[in-house]
Structures are given as structure tokens and as C-alpha cells.
Amino acid sequence: MYPYLGISVHVEGFKGEANNRLKYMRHRQALVETADAAEAHGARLSFELSAEFTAAMARWGDDFASLMAARGHAIGVHADLGGTPIPLDEFTHPLAERKAAIEAQGVTVTHVSGICSASDWVEAAIGAGFESATGIVEYCIKSIPAENRPPG
């Protein structure tokens, strides 16, 4: 049996790329080069797209998500939600919208990252139609009632 390693690329942080085509194209080019490098070594990545990047794809008429999926890479949502506790419906609805916006490119989205919260991020992900969450960090434990959390 061979060991497997999943590599998630959180496609985020380029503020304003939905309004600046050059900024978007530079970001996109860096992602394509990253995919090329991974493929040169037989690897495939998970590109987890932020709302900003997804909006830029739509605005600039780009099919980045479907092209990467056709090359064998996974496409997910990088939610960047939940840092502040919010009610379940206010958590679930934006997740479902972000998933639908990416799936409008003809790709299937099954996973989400950037979702850890003191709110019920598990139920929000399930309610939005995700099968799994990636990039899980210690902060995810905040959703467990304090009396049920492990010490420390």
C-alpha cells in the first residue's frame, strides 16, 4: 500500500481581484504554475476557492475550476466563515451559496475548508451539502461545549 498525502491550496487573500482583472490573472497564473509543478511529480491538489476568487472567475468569464477539475485536481470551497459565532442558518446559507457558485462552472464540490468556529460548523457543512471538511485545526474544538472539551 502506498501512503497518500492530501495537499490543500487555500485560494484566498488576493483582495480586490473580483474588481481588478490583472490581479486576478496574476493569482490564477500562480495557481496554474502550482498545478503544473504538482502534476510534474504525479500529484494532484485540492484547490479550495474563496468567495472573492469565485466572484472573480464569474466576473472575468474564466473557467479555472472546471479546467483544474478536468486535470484531476479537486475543487472545494474555502469558506473563511465562522470566526465570530453566528446562528446555524446564517452559517449554512452562505456556505450553500459559495458551493453553488463554484458548481455553476460544472464541477462537483464535496468539501469545505476555513470553516472552524465556536458555532456548529459541522451541522452548517452538512446542511450546505458538503461531505467533508479539510484544513481542520485546533480551533474547531471551540464548537464543542466547554464542559466536554479535553483539558488544555
Buried (B, 14 or more C-beta within 10 A) or exposed (E): EEEEEEEBBBBBEBEEBBEBEEBBBEBBEEBBEBBEEBBEEEBBBBBBBBBBBBBBBBEBEBEBBBBBBEBEBBBBBBBBBBEEEBEEEEBBEBBBEBBBBBBEBEBEBEBBBBBBBBBBBBEBBBBBBBEEBBBEEEEBBBBEEEEEEEEE
